C-alpha cells in the first residue's frame, strides 16, 4: 500500500493541493503582486510534482487496458481545455475545486507519467 501511495497517491495529492493553492492566491491577491506570487507558486508546485513522480522507479507495466483509460482521459482533458466538450455540472465542480488550466496542465504531466509507468 505504501508503494501505491508514493507512486500514485502523493503526486495526485500534490496536484490537487497545488491547484487549490493557486486558485486561492488568485482570489485573495490583486495587482502585480498576484502575477509574481502565482508564477513562483506554480514553478514550485511543478518542481515538487516532478520530484514526486520520479521518486520510485521500477519495472514498467505493459498493460494495454490501463493505456486505453489513460488515453481516454487525455483526450477528454484536451477537449475540455479547448472548450469543445463542456458539461455544466462538471464545470461547476471543477470551478469549486479550483481545477482550471494550471491543474489540467498538471493532469497532462500526470497522465504521461502514468502512461509510461
NORURRA-V595374 format. One record per residue. OMEGA is omega as a letter, one per 30 degrees, with the letter a starting at -180 (NA if undefined). D_CENTER is the distance of its C-alpha to the mean C-alpha in Angstrom with 1 decimal. Layout:
OMEGA_D_CENTER, OMEGA_D_CENTER
//
This chain:
a_21.9, l_21.0, l_20.1, a_17.7, a_16.1, a_15.7, a_14.4, a_11.9, a_12.0, l_11.7, l_8.5, l_7.0, l_9.1, l_8.2, a_4.6, l_6.6, l_9.5, l_8.3, l_7.6, l_10.9, l_12.7, l_12.2, l_13.2, l_16.2, l_17.2, l_17.5, a_19.6, l_21.9, l_22.4, l_24.4, a_26.1, l_25.5, l_24.4, a_21.2, a_20.2, a_21.0, l_19.3, l_16.0, l_16.1, l_17.0, l_14.3, l_11.5, l_13.3, l_13.7, l_10.2, l_9.3, l_12.5, l_12.0, l_8.8, l_11.1, a_13.9, a_12.4, a_11.6, a_15.2, a_16.9, l_18.7, l_19.8, l_22.2, a_23.7, l_21.5, a_21.6, a_23.1, a_22.4, a_22.5, l_21.4, l_18.0, l_17.6, l_18.8, l_16.3, l_13.4, l_15.2, l_15.6, l_12.0, l_11.5, l_14.6, a_13.7, l_10.6, l_12.9, l_15.7, a_13.8, l_12.8, l_16.4, l_17.9, a_19.8, a_18.5, l_18.3, a_19.2, a_20.5, l_19.8, l_16.1, l_15.8, l_17.6, l_15.3, l_12.1, l_14.3, a_15.5, a_12.2, l_11.1, l_8.3, a_9.6, a_9.4, a_7.5, l_4.3, l_5.4, l_6.0, l_3.1, l_3.4, l_6.7, a_7.0, l_6.2, l_8.5, l_10.8, a_11.1, a_12.0, a_14.3, l_16.4, NA_16.3
//
